[in-house]
Amino acid sequence: MARKNILAGLMDNAQSAPQAERHSHQNEGSRTDAPVRSPKGALGAVTRTIDALTAKAAAAHEIERKLTEGETIVELDAARVEESFITDRLRDDEAALNELVEAIRLRGQDSPILVRPHPEKAGHYQVAFGHRRLRAARLLGIPVRAVVKQLADRDHVIAQGQENSARTDLSFIERATFARGMEEAGFEREVIMSALTSDKTTISKMLSIFERIPPDILGEINCAFSVGRDRWHDLSARFEEPAFHQAVRALMASEPFESADADTRFSQIESLILDPCGEPRRGSKSAPEVRNWLPEDGQVKIKIREDSKGFSIALKAPAAASFGLFIEQNLERLYQEFQEQQNNTEHGE
């Protein structure tokens, strides 16, 4: 008898995800009610940010619901639950983790994590998703609420990858690292595509980064979390040029490189890319400045991102939607105050 595939529905969804993503705007506009024009400018940016965060959170919760629905929730000793056998994160957002710890302290753990019995240690488990809830439970010294399922390695990484990919805080290089880990573990390309809900071209670009950039150099910059797919791919392609490779080695020995953070290191290496005339390529980008703001009540977390191309603000739950709506409703007043302040400054007042 064939083994029942508990992730069949998710894999079907994952394989169609790239096509669905391309047509998402058409699908959204296919409703029978009257179409609503998308706001533009600052108002549109705030609205789109809130909508994206809401959609991502809903997608992650739906995946968790499918995998845990109808299952018994148990309490496990958090010390007996280990991380997954493939890493999908290179760092944890300490502010977000502290926020989660406080939320669980106040109201308990709302959603269970998914674990499987450890394949090598009796009485221990491996987490498929919910690693931050697990760490929060450890910090609080309390049992972690979990659903225990018998998962083969393949099903484990698909559940882990799809749940994490649905969230907003996994960077491109972390997704690429997860893809690389799955490839090294011997998983087929189709499994990697399903786990990351990405098409073959995107997966190939992810893996090519590790094939082109030498491991020691990649180790110096792979925490450049604000860098997206295209910049990583463009930079990796340059390492096929011996002259560029040598220039990077020389840069790495310099004090400015050694004292810089990962995003700045990436930009320093990127600045070595020259056009045919020997000048820095147009379009080479400086590292964006990223700042976080958290109020005392912890009800909303704001990430501020500023670079040469613009300024953006991203809001996270639990009060993201209501605070975002407040900002939207007061944009006109805020802009008027900004103009008045600018005028006063120009006139020396």
VEXDREN-638884 format. One record per residue (C-alpha): residue number from 1; residue in one letter; chain; x, y, z. Coordinates in nm, 2 decimals. Each point is the difference from the previous one (the first is absolute). Last residue first. Example, Ala and Ser with C-alpha at 12.3 -4.5 7.8 and 13.67 -1.06 7.14 Angstrom:
residues 2
<k 2 | r S | c A | X 1.37 | Y -0.11 | Z 0.71>
<k 1 | r A | c A | X -0.14 | Y -0.34 | Z 0.07>
end
This chain:
residues 349
<k 349 | r E | c A | X 1.27 | Y 8.05 | Z 1.20>
<k 348 | r G | c A | X 0.28 | Y 0.01 | Z -0.25>
<k 347 | r H | c A | X -0.22 | Y 0.05 | Z -0.31>
<k 346 | r E | c A | X 0.10 | Y -0.34 | Z -0.14>
<k 345 | r T | c A | X -0.06 | Y -0.17 | Z 0.33>
<k 344 | r N | c A | X -0.34 | Y 0.15 | Z 0.04>
<k 343 | r N | c A | X -0.10 | Y -0.11 | Z -0.35>
<k 342 | r Q | c A | X 0.12 | Y -0.35 | Z 0.07>
<k 341 | r Q | c A | X -0.19 | Y -0.02 | Z 0.33>
<k 340 | r E | c A | X -0.32 | Y 0.13 | Z -0.17>
<k 339 | r Q | c A | X 0.04 | Y -0.26 | Z -0.28>
<k 338 | r F | c A | X 0.05 | Y -0.28 | Z 0.25>
<k 337 | r E | c A | X -0.31 | Y 0.11 | Z 0.20>
<k 336 | r Q | c A | X -0.20 | Y 0.00 | Z -0.32>
<k 335 | r Y | c A | X 0.13 | Y -0.35 | Z -0.08>
<k 334 | r L | c A | X -0.11 | Y -0.13 | Z 0.34>
<k 333 | r R | c A | X -0.34 | Y 0.15 | Z -0.04>
<k 332 | r E | c A | X -0.05 | Y -0.16 | Z -0.34>
<k 331 | r L | c A | X 0.14 | Y -0.33 | Z 0.12>
<k 330 | r N | c A | X -0.24 | Y -0.02 | Z 0.30>
<k 329 | r Q | c A | X -0.24 | Y -0.26 | Z -0.12>
<k 328 | r E | c A | X 0.28 | Y -0.22 | Z -0.14>
<k 327 | r I | c A | X 0.20 | Y 0.02 | Z 0.32>
<k 326 | r F | c A | X -0.31 | Y -0.10 | Z 0.20>
<k 325 | r L | c A | X -0.06 | Y -0.29 | Z -0.24>
<k 324 | r G | c A | X 0.36 | Y -0.12 | Z 0.06>
<k 323 | r F | c A | X -0.05 | Y 0.02 | Z 0.37>
<k 322 | r S | c A | X -0.32 | Y -0.22 | Z -0.03>
<k 321 | r A | c A | X 0.17 | Y -0.25 | Z -0.24>
<k 320 | r A | c A | X 0.33 | Y -0.02 | Z 0.18>
<k 319 | r A | c A | X -0.14 | Y -0.04 | Z 0.36>
<k 318 | r P | c A | X 0.10 | Y -0.37 | Z 0.05>
<k 317 | r A | c A | X 0.18 | Y 0.01 | Z -0.23>
<k 316 | r K | c A | X 0.28 | Y 0.13 | Z -0.22>
<k 315 | r L | c A | X 0.04 | Y 0.34 | Z -0.18>
<k 314 | r A | c A | X 0.24 | Y 0.07 | Z -0.29>
<k 313 | r I | c A | X 0.12 | Y 0.36 | Z -0.07>
<k 312 | r S | c A | X 0.17 | Y 0.09 | Z -0.32>
<k 311 | r F | c A | X 0.24 | Y 0.27 | Z -0.12>
<k 310 | r G | c A | X 0.13 | Y 0.03 | Z -0.36>
<k 309 | r K | c A | X 0.25 | Y -0.06 | Z -0.27>
<k 308 | r S | c A | X 0.33 | Y 0.10 | Z 0.17>
<k 307 | r D | c A | X -0.09 | Y -0.21 | Z 0.31>
<k 306 | r E | c A | X -0.22 | Y 0.01 | Z 0.30>
<k 305 | r R | c A | X -0.18 | Y -0.29 | Z 0.18>
<k 304 | r I | c A | X -0.21 | Y 0.05 | Z 0.31>
<k 303 | r K | c A | X -0.13 | Y -0.31 | Z 0.18>
<k 302 | r I | c A | X -0.29 | Y 0.06 | Z 0.24>
<k 301 | r K | c A | X -0.12 | Y -0.23 | Z 0.27>
<k 300 | r V | c A | X -0.35 | Y 0.04 | Z 0.14>
<k 299 | r Q | c A | X -0.16 | Y -0.10 | Z 0.33>
<k 298 | r G | c A | X 0.32 | Y 0.00 | Z 0.20>
<k 297 | r D | c A | X -0.14 | Y 0.22 | Z 0.27>
<k 296 | r E | c A | X 0.32 | Y 0.20 | Z 0.03>
<k 295 | r P | c A | X 0.00 | Y 0.08 | Z -0.37>
<k 294 | r L | c A | X 0.24 | Y -0.18 | Z -0.24>
<k 293 | r W | c A | X 0.20 | Y 0.17 | Z -0.28>
<k 292 | r N | c A | X 0.24 | Y -0.17 | Z -0.23>
<k 291 | r R | c A | X 0.26 | Y 0.15 | Z -0.23>
<k 290 | r V | c A | X 0.14 | Y -0.12 | Z -0.34>
<k 289 | r E | c A | X 0.24 | Y 0.21 | Z -0.20>
<k 288 | r P | c A | X 0.03 | Y -0.13 | Z -0.35>
<k 287 | r A | c A | X 0.34 | Y -0.12 | Z -0.12>
<k 286 | r S | c A | X 0.12 | Y 0.20 | Z -0.30>
<k 285 | r K | c A | X -0.12 | Y -0.10 | Z -0.34>
<k 284 | r S | c A | X 0.18 | Y -0.05 | Z -0.33>
<k 283 | r G | c A | X -0.24 | Y 0.13 | Z -0.26>
<k 282 | r R | c A | X 0.26 | Y 0.14 | Z -0.23>
<k 281 | r R | c A | X 0.30 | Y -0.22 | Z 0.01>
<k 280 | r P | c A | X 0.32 | Y 0.14 | Z 0.15>
<k 279 | r E | c A | X 0.23 | Y 0.13 | Z -0.27>
<k 278 | r G | c A | X 0.25 | Y -0.21 | Z -0.20>
<k 277 | r C | c A | X -0.15 | Y 0.09 | Z -0.34>
<k 276 | r P | c A | X -0.15 | Y -0.35 | Z -0.05>
<k 275 | r D | c A | X -0.20 | Y 0.05 | Z 0.33>
<k 274 | r L | c A | X 0.15 | Y -0.08 | Z 0.33>
<k 273 | r I | c A | X -0.12 | Y -0.22 | Z 0.29>
<k 272 | r L | c A | X 0.22 | Y 0.08 | Z 0.30>
<k 271 | r S | c A | X -0.29 | Y 0.19 | Z 0.16>
<k 270 | r E | c A | X -0.18 | Y -0.33 | Z 0.05>
<k 269 | r I | c A | X 0.28 | Y -0.11 | Z 0.23>
<k 268 | r Q | c A | X -0.04 | Y 0.31 | Z 0.21>
<k 267 | r S | c A | X -0.38 | Y -0.04 | Z -0.02>
<k 266 | r F | c A | X 0.02 | Y -0.35 | Z 0.14>
<k 265 | r R | c A | X 0.23 | Y 0.11 | Z 0.28>
<k 264 | r T | c A | X -0.24 | Y 0.28 | Z 0.09>
<k 263 | r D | c A | X -0.29 | Y -0.25 | Z 0.03>
<k 262 | r A | c A | X 0.22 | Y -0.24 | Z 0.21>
<k 261 | r D | c A | X 0.12 | Y 0.27 | Z 0.25>
<k 260 | r A | c A | X 0.33 | Y 0.18 | Z -0.06>
<k 259 | r S | c A | X 0.32 | Y -0.01 | Z 0.21>
<k 258 | r E | c A | X 0.17 | Y -0.27 | Z -0.21>
<k 257 | r F | c A | X -0.09 | Y 0.18 | Z -0.32>
<k 256 | r P | c A | X 0.12 | Y 0.34 | Z 0.10>
<k 255 | r E | c A | X 0.33 | Y -0.16 | Z 0.14>
<k 254 | r S | c A | X 0.10 | Y -0.16 | Z -0.33>
<k 253 | r A | c A | X 0.07 | Y -0.37 | Z -0.05>
<k 252 | r M | c A | X -0.34 | Y -0.07 | Z -0.14>
<k 251 | r L | c A | X 0.06 | Y 0.26 | Z -0.27>
<k 250 | r A | c A | X 0.30 | Y -0.19 | Z -0.14>
<k 249 | r R | c A | X -0.20 | Y -0.32 | Z -0.02>
<k 248 | r V | c A | X -0.28 | Y 0.18 | Z -0.18>
<k 247 | r A | c A | X 0.24 | Y 0.14 | Z -0.25>
<k 246 | r Q | c A | X 0.14 | Y -0.35 | Z -0.07>
<k 245 | r H | c A | X -0.35 | Y -0.13 | Z -0.07>
<k 244 | r F | c A | X -0.07 | Y 0.29 | Z -0.22>
<k 243 | r A | c A | X 0.31 | Y -0.07 | Z -0.21>
<k 242 | r P | c A | X -0.08 | Y -0.37 | Z -0.02>
<k 241 | r E | c A | X -0.35 | Y 0.06 | Z -0.15>
<k 240 | r E | c A | X -0.24 | Y -0.28 | Z 0.10>
<k 239 | r F | c A | X -0.05 | Y 0.19 | Z 0.32>
<k 238 | r R | c A | X -0.20 | Y 0.25 | Z -0.19>
<k 237 | r A | c A | X -0.29 | Y -0.23 | Z -0.03>
<k 236 | r S | c A | X -0.04 | Y -0.01 | Z 0.38>
<k 235 | r L | c A | X -0.05 | Y 0.38 | Z 0.01>
<k 234 | r D | c A | X -0.28 | Y -0.01 | Z -0.25>
<k 233 | r H | c A | X -0.17 | Y -0.28 | Z 0.18>
<k 232 | r W | c A | X 0.02 | Y 0.16 | Z 0.35>
<k 231 | r R | c A | X -0.12 | Y 0.33 | Z -0.14>
<k 230 | r D | c A | X -0.29 | Y -0.16 | Z -0.18>
<k 229 | r R | c A | X -0.11 | Y -0.20 | Z 0.30>
<k 228 | r G | c A | X -0.02 | Y 0.27 | Z 0.26>
<k 227 | r V | c A | X 0.25 | Y 0.15 | Z 0.24>
<k 226 | r S | c A | X -0.15 | Y 0.10 | Z 0.34>
<k 225 | r F | c A | X 0.12 | Y -0.31 | Z 0.17>
<k 224 | r A | c A | X 0.37 | Y 0.05 | Z -0.06>
<k 223 | r C | c A | X 0.08 | Y -0.29 | Z 0.24>
<k 222 | r N | c A | X 0.17 | Y -0.19 | Z -0.28>
<k 221 | r I | c A | X 0.28 | Y 0.27 | Z -0.03>
<k 220 | r E | c A | X 0.31 | Y -0.14 | Z 0.16>
<k 219 | r G | c A | X -0.10 | Y -0.37 | Z -0.03>
<k 218 | r L | c A | X -0.05 | Y 0.05 | Z -0.37>
<k 217 | r I | c A | X 0.36 | Y 0.10 | Z -0.03>
<k 216 | r D | c A | X 0.11 | Y -0.32 | Z 0.19>
<k 215 | r P | c A | X -0.24 | Y -0.22 | Z -0.20>
<k 214 | r P | c A | X 0.12 | Y 0.13 | Z -0.35>
<k 213 | r I | c A | X -0.28 | Y 0.17 | Z -0.19>
<k 212 | r R | c A | X -0.10 | Y -0.19 | Z -0.32>
<k 211 | r E | c A | X -0.15 | Y -0.33 | Z 0.11>
<k 210 | r F | c A | X -0.16 | Y 0.15 | Z 0.31>
<k 209 | r I | c A | X -0.17 | Y 0.28 | Z -0.20>
<k 208 | r S | c A | X -0.10 | Y -0.25 | Z -0.27>
<k 207 | r L | c A | X -0.23 | Y -0.18 | Z 0.25>
<k 206 | r M | c A | X -0.23 | Y 0.30 | Z 0.04>
<k 205 | r K | c A | X -0.01 | Y 0.08 | Z -0.37>
<k 204 | r S | c A | X -0.09 | Y -0.37 | Z -0.08>
<k 203 | r I | c A | X -0.28 | Y 0.02 | Z 0.26>
<k 202 | r T | c A | X -0.14 | Y 0.31 | Z -0.17>
<k 201 | r T | c A | X 0.01 | Y -0.16 | Z -0.34>
<k 200 | r K | c A | X -0.16 | Y -0.32 | Z 0.12>
<k 199 | r D | c A | X -0.30 | Y 0.17 | Z 0.15>
<k 198 | r S | c A | X -0.05 | Y 0.09 | Z 0.36>
<k 197 | r T | c A | X -0.24 | Y -0.13 | Z 0.27>
<k 196 | r L | c A | X 0.31 | Y -0.04 | Z 0.23>
<k 195 | r A | c A | X -0.07 | Y -0.35 | Z 0.11>
<k 194 | r S | c A | X -0.16 | Y -0.09 | Z -0.33>
<k 193 | r M | c A | X 0.29 | Y 0.12 | Z -0.20>
<k 192 | r I | c A | X 0.24 | Y -0.18 | Z 0.23>
<k 191 | r V | c A | X -0.20 | Y -0.32 | Z -0.04>
<k 190 | r E | c A | X 0.00 | Y 0.03 | Z -0.38>
<k 189 | r R | c A | X 0.38 | Y 0.06 | Z 0.00>
<k 188 | r E | c A | X 0.05 | Y -0.34 | Z 0.17>
<k 187 | r F | c A | X 0.12 | Y -0.02 | Z 0.36>
<k 186 | r G | c A | X 0.35 | Y -0.13 | Z 0.06>
<k 185 | r A | c A | X 0.09 | Y 0.17 | Z 0.33>
<k 184 | r E | c A | X 0.23 | Y 0.23 | Z -0.19>
<k 183 | r E | c A | X -0.29 | Y 0.11 | Z -0.22>
<k 182 | r M | c A | X -0.22 | Y 0.06 | Z 0.31>
<k 181 | r G | c A | X 0.27 | Y 0.21 | Z 0.17>
<k 180 | r R | c A | X 0.05 | Y 0.21 | Z -0.32>
<k 179 | r A | c A | X -0.37 | Y 0.07 | Z -0.01>
<k 178 | r F | c A | X 0.00 | Y 0.11 | Z 0.36>
<k 177 | r T | c A | X 0.30 | Y 0.22 | Z -0.07>
<k 176 | r A | c A | X -0.19 | Y 0.15 | Z -0.29>
<k 175 | r R | c A | X -0.30 | Y 0.08 | Z 0.22>
<k 174 | r E | c A | X 0.24 | Y 0.16 | Z 0.25>
<k 173 | r I | c A | X 0.16 | Y 0.20 | Z -0.28>
<k 172 | r F | c A | X -0.33 | Y 0.12 | Z -0.12>
<k 171 | r S | c A | X -0.11 | Y 0.12 | Z 0.35>
<k 170 | r L | c A | X -0.26 | Y -0.17 | Z 0.22>
<k 169 | r D | c A | X -0.19 | Y 0.26 | Z 0.19>
<k 168 | r T | c A | X -0.33 | Y 0.02 | Z -0.19>
<k 167 | r R | c A | X -0.14 | Y -0.35 | Z 0.07>
<k 166 | r A | c A | X -0.13 | Y -0.24 | Z -0.27>
<k 165 | r S | c A | X 0.35 | Y -0.13 | Z -0.07>
<k 164 | r N | c A | X 0.02 | Y -0.12 | Z 0.36>
<k 163 | r E | c A | X -0.32 | Y -0.21 | Z -0.02>
<k 162 | r Q | c A | X 0.10 | Y -0.13 | Z -0.34>
<k 161 | r G | c A | X 0.35 | Y -0.09 | Z 0.09>
<k 160 | r Q | c A | X -0.07 | Y -0.18 | Z 0.33>
<k 159 | r A | c A | X -0.29 | Y -0.20 | Z -0.14>
<k 158 | r I | c A | X 0.20 | Y -0.09 | Z -0.31>
<k 157 | r V | c A | X 0.31 | Y -0.08 | Z 0.22>
<k 156 | r H | c A | X -0.19 | Y -0.24 | Z 0.22>
<k 155 | r D | c A | X -0.19 | Y -0.17 | Z -0.28>
<k 154 | r R | c A | X 0.33 | Y -0.09 | Z -0.17>
<k 153 | r D | c A | X 0.16 | Y -0.11 | Z 0.33>
<k 152 | r A | c A | X -0.29 | Y -0.23 | Z 0.07>
<k 151 | r L | c A | X -0.25 | Y 0.14 | Z 0.25>
<k 150 | r Q | c A | X -0.17 | Y -0.19 | Z 0.28>
<k 149 | r K | c A | X -0.20 | Y 0.28 | Z 0.16>
<k 148 | r V | c A | X 0.01 | Y 0.17 | Z 0.34>
<k 147 | r V | c A | X -0.21 | Y 0.31 | Z 0.05>
<k 146 | r A | c A | X 0.15 | Y 0.24 | Z 0.25>
<k 145 | r R | c A | X -0.05 | Y 0.22 | Z 0.30>
<k 144 | r V | c A | X 0.34 | Y 0.09 | Z 0.15>
<k 143 | r P | c A | X 0.06 | Y -0.06 | Z 0.37>
<k 142 | r I | c A | X 0.11 | Y 0.30 | Z 0.20>
<k 141 | r G | c A | X 0.34 | Y 0.14 | Z 0.10>
<k 140 | r L | c A | X -0.08 | Y 0.35 | Z -0.14>
<k 139 | r L | c A | X 0.31 | Y 0.01 | Z -0.21>
<k 138 | r R | c A | X -0.06 | Y -0.36 | Z -0.12>
<k 137 | r A | c A | X -0.36 | Y 0.08 | Z -0.08>
<k 136 | r A | c A | X 0.12 | Y 0.29 | Z -0.21>
<k 135 | r R | c A | X 0.25 | Y -0.22 | Z -0.18>
<k 134 | r L | c A | X -0.28 | Y -0.24 | Z -0.09>
<k 133 | r R | c A | X -0.23 | Y 0.28 | Z -0.12>
<k 132 | r R | c A | X 0.29 | Y 0.12 | Z -0.21>
<k 131 | r H | c A | X 0.06 | Y -0.35 | Z -0.15>
<k 130 | r G | c A | X -0.37 | Y -0.04 | Z -0.10>
<k 129 | r F | c A | X 0.05 | Y -0.22 | Z -0.29>
<k 128 | r A | c A | X 0.14 | Y -0.35 | Z -0.06>
<k 127 | r V | c A | X 0.14 | Y -0.04 | Z 0.35>
<k 126 | r Q | c A | X 0.19 | Y -0.32 | Z 0.08>
<k 125 | r Y | c A | X -0.09 | Y -0.21 | Z 0.30>
<k 124 | r H | c A | X 0.15 | Y -0.19 | Z 0.29>
<k 123 | r G | c A | X -0.11 | Y -0.31 | Z 0.20>
<k 122 | r A | c A | X 0.22 | Y -0.24 | Z -0.20>
<k 121 | r K | c A | X 0.28 | Y 0.18 | Z -0.18>
<k 120 | r E | c A | X 0.08 | Y -0.10 | Z -0.36>
<k 119 | r P | c A | X -0.31 | Y 0.07 | Z -0.21>
<k 118 | r H | c A | X -0.13 | Y 0.27 | Z 0.24>
<k 117 | r P | c A | X -0.37 | Y -0.03 | Z 0.02>
<k 116 | r R | c A | X -0.16 | Y 0.27 | Z -0.22>
<k 115 | r V | c A | X -0.09 | Y 0.35 | Z 0.09>
<k 114 | r L | c A | X -0.26 | Y 0.26 | Z -0.10>
<k 113 | r I | c A | X -0.05 | Y 0.31 | Z 0.22>
<k 112 | r P | c A | X -0.33 | Y 0.08 | Z 0.17>
<k 111 | r S | c A | X -0.17 | Y 0.33 | Z -0.04>
<k 110 | r D | c A | X -0.12 | Y 0.23 | Z 0.28>
<k 109 | r Q | c A | X 0.29 | Y -0.04 | Z 0.25>
<k 108 | r G | c A | X -0.10 | Y 0.17 | Z 0.32>
<k 107 | r R | c A | X -0.17 | Y 0.34 | Z 0.06>
<k 106 | r L | c A | X 0.24 | Y 0.22 | Z 0.18>
<k 105 | r R | c A | X 0.32 | Y -0.20 | Z 0.00>
<k 104 | r I | c A | X -0.07 | Y -0.11 | Z -0.36>
<k 103 | r A | c A | X -0.02 | Y 0.36 | Z -0.11>
<k 102 | r E | c A | X 0.31 | Y 0.09 | Z 0.20>
<k 101 | r V | c A | X 0.20 | Y -0.27 | Z -0.16>
<k 100 | r L | c A | X -0.13 | Y 0.09 | Z -0.34>
<k 99 | r E | c A | X 0.12 | Y 0.36 | Z 0.04>
<k 98 | r N | c A | X 0.34 | Y -0.12 | Z 0.12>
<k 97 | r L | c A | X 0.02 | Y -0.21 | Z -0.32>
<k 96 | r A | c A | X -0.10 | Y 0.29 | Z -0.22>
<k 95 | r A | c A | X 0.27 | Y 0.22 | Z 0.16>
<k 94 | r E | c A | X 0.26 | Y -0.27 | Z -0.02>
<k 93 | r D | c A | X -0.06 | Y -0.06 | Z -0.37>
<k 92 | r D | c A | X 0.16 | Y -0.34 | Z -0.04>
<k 91 | r R | c A | X 0.30 | Y -0.09 | Z -0.22>
<k 90 | r L | c A | X 0.11 | Y -0.22 | Z -0.28>
<k 89 | r R | c A | X -0.34 | Y -0.17 | Z -0.05>
<k 88 | r D | c A | X -0.10 | Y -0.30 | Z -0.20>
<k 87 | r T | c A | X 0.23 | Y -0.26 | Z 0.15>
<k 86 | r I | c A | X -0.05 | Y -0.36 | Z -0.09>
<k 85 | r F | c A | X -0.02 | Y -0.27 | Z 0.27>
<k 84 | r S | c A | X -0.27 | Y 0.20 | Z 0.17>
<k 83 | r E | c A | X 0.06 | Y 0.14 | Z 0.35>
<k 82 | r E | c A | X -0.04 | Y -0.22 | Z 0.30>
<k 81 | r V | c A | X -0.29 | Y -0.06 | Z 0.24>
<k 80 | r R | c A | X 0.09 | Y -0.18 | Z 0.32>
<k 79 | r A | c A | X 0.09 | Y 0.33 | Z 0.18>
<k 78 | r A | c A | X -0.34 | Y 0.13 | Z -0.08>
<k 77 | r D | c A | X -0.16 | Y -0.27 | Z 0.22>
<k 76 | r L | c A | X -0.31 | Y -0.08 | Z -0.20>
<k 75 | r E | c A | X -0.37 | Y 0.09 | Z 0.04>
<k 74 | r V | c A | X -0.24 | Y -0.18 | Z -0.23>
<k 73 | r I | c A | X -0.24 | Y 0.11 | Z -0.27>
<k 72 | r T | c A | X -0.19 | Y -0.28 | Z -0.16>
<k 71 | r E | c A | X -0.06 | Y 0.02 | Z -0.37>
<k 70 | r G | c A | X -0.32 | Y 0.10 | Z -0.18>
<k 69 | r E | c A | X 0.16 | Y 0.29 | Z -0.18>
<k 68 | r T | c A | X 0.38 | Y 0.01 | Z 0.05>
<k 67 | r L | c A | X 0.14 | Y -0.01 | Z -0.35>
<k 66 | r K | c A | X -0.29 | Y 0.19 | Z -0.17>
<k 65 | r R | c A | X -0.01 | Y 0.26 | Z 0.27>
<k 64 | r E | c A | X 0.37 | Y 0.07 | Z -0.02>
<k 63 | r I | c A | X -0.02 | Y 0.05 | Z -0.37>
<k 62 | r E | c A | X -0.30 | Y 0.24 | Z 0.05>
<k 61 | r H | c A | X 0.19 | Y 0.19 | Z 0.27>
<k 60 | r A | c A | X 0.29 | Y 0.06 | Z -0.23>
<k 59 | r A | c A | X -0.22 | Y 0.12 | Z -0.28>
<k 58 | r A | c A | X -0.20 | Y 0.23 | Z 0.23>
<k 57 | r A | c A | X 0.32 | Y 0.16 | Z 0.13>
<k 56 | r K | c A | X 0.13 | Y 0.06 | Z -0.35>
<k 55 | r A | c A | X -0.33 | Y 0.15 | Z -0.11>
<k 54 | r T | c A | X -0.02 | Y 0.23 | Z 0.30>
<k 53 | r L | c A | X 0.36 | Y 0.12 | Z -0.05>
<k 52 | r A | c A | X -0.06 | Y 0.06 | Z -0.37>
<k 51 | r D | c A | X -0.32 | Y 0.19 | Z 0.06>
<k 50 | r I | c A | X 0.18 | Y 0.22 | Z 0.27>
<k 49 | r T | c A | X 0.29 | Y 0.08 | Z -0.24>
<k 48 | r R | c A | X -0.24 | Y 0.07 | Z -0.29>
<k 47 | r T | c A | X -0.19 | Y 0.25 | Z 0.21>
<k 46 | r V | c A | X 0.31 | Y 0.18 | Z 0.13>
<k 45 | r A | c A | X 0.14 | Y 0.02 | Z -0.36>
<k 44 | r G | c A | X -0.33 | Y 0.11 | Z -0.14>
<k 43 | r L | c A | X -0.03 | Y 0.29 | Z 0.25>
<k 42 | r A | c A | X 0.36 | Y 0.11 | Z -0.07>
<k 41 | r G | c A | X -0.07 | Y 0.01 | Z -0.38>
<k 40 | r K | c A | X -0.30 | Y -0.17 | Z -0.15>
<k 39 | r P | c A | X -0.32 | Y -0.15 | Z 0.13>
<k 38 | r S | c A | X -0.12 | Y -0.31 | Z -0.18>
<k 37 | r R | c A | X -0.33 | Y 0.05 | Z -0.18>
<k 36 | r V | c A | X -0.28 | Y -0.22 | Z 0.12>
<k 35 | r P | c A | X -0.18 | Y -0.22 | Z -0.24>
<k 34 | r A | c A | X -0.38 | Y -0.03 | Z 0.03>
<k 33 | r D | c A | X -0.12 | Y -0.33 | Z 0.14>
<k 32 | r T | c A | X 0.00 | Y -0.32 | Z -0.20>
<k 31 | r R | c A | X 0.35 | Y -0.10 | Z 0.09>
<k 30 | r S | c A | X 0.25 | Y -0.06 | Z -0.28>
<k 29 | r G | c A | X 0.23 | Y 0.28 | Z 0.11>
<k 28 | r E | c A | X 0.18 | Y -0.20 | Z 0.26>
<k 27 | r N | c A | X 0.05 | Y -0.28 | Z -0.25>
<k 26 | r Q | c A | X 0.16 | Y 0.24 | Z -0.25>
<k 25 | r H | c A | X 0.23 | Y 0.13 | Z 0.27>
<k 24 | r S | c A | X 0.10 | Y -0.35 | Z 0.10>
<k 23 | r H | c A | X 0.08 | Y -0.11 | Z -0.36>
<k 22 | r R | c A | X 0.38 | Y -0.02 | Z 0.04>
<k 21 | r E | c A | X -0.03 | Y -0.14 | Z 0.35>
<k 20 | r A | c A | X -0.23 | Y -0.27 | Z -0.11>
<k 19 | r Q | c A | X 0.25 | Y -0.11 | Z -0.26>
<k 18 | r P | c A | X 0.28 | Y -0.02 | Z 0.26>
<k 17 | r A | c A | X -0.23 | Y -0.16 | Z 0.25>
<k 16 | r S | c A | X -0.12 | Y -0.29 | Z -0.22>
<k 15 | r Q | c A | X 0.26 | Y -0.24 | Z 0.13>
<k 14 | r A | c A | X -0.05 | Y 0.13 | Z 0.36>
<k 13 | r N | c A | X -0.38 | Y -0.05 | Z 0.00>
<k 12 | r D | c A | X 0.04 | Y -0.36 | Z -0.12>
<k 11 | r M | c A | X 0.28 | Y -0.05 | Z 0.26>
<k 10 | r L | c A | X -0.23 | Y 0.14 | Z 0.27>
<k 9 | r G | c A | X -0.28 | Y -0.23 | Z -0.09>
<k 8 | r A | c A | X 0.22 | Y -0.31 | Z -0.02>
<k 7 | r L | c A | X 0.16 | Y 0.08 | Z 0.34>
<k 6 | r I | c A | X -0.14 | Y -0.30 | Z 0.19>
<k 5 | r N | c A | X 0.11 | Y -0.23 | Z -0.28>
<k 4 | r K | c A | X -0.16 | Y -0.34 | Z 0.08>
<k 3 | r R | c A | X 0.25 | Y -0.27 | Z -0.05>
<k 2 | r A | c A | X -0.08 | Y -0.23 | Z -0.29>
<k 1 | r M | c A | X -0.14 | Y -0.34 | Z 0.09>
end
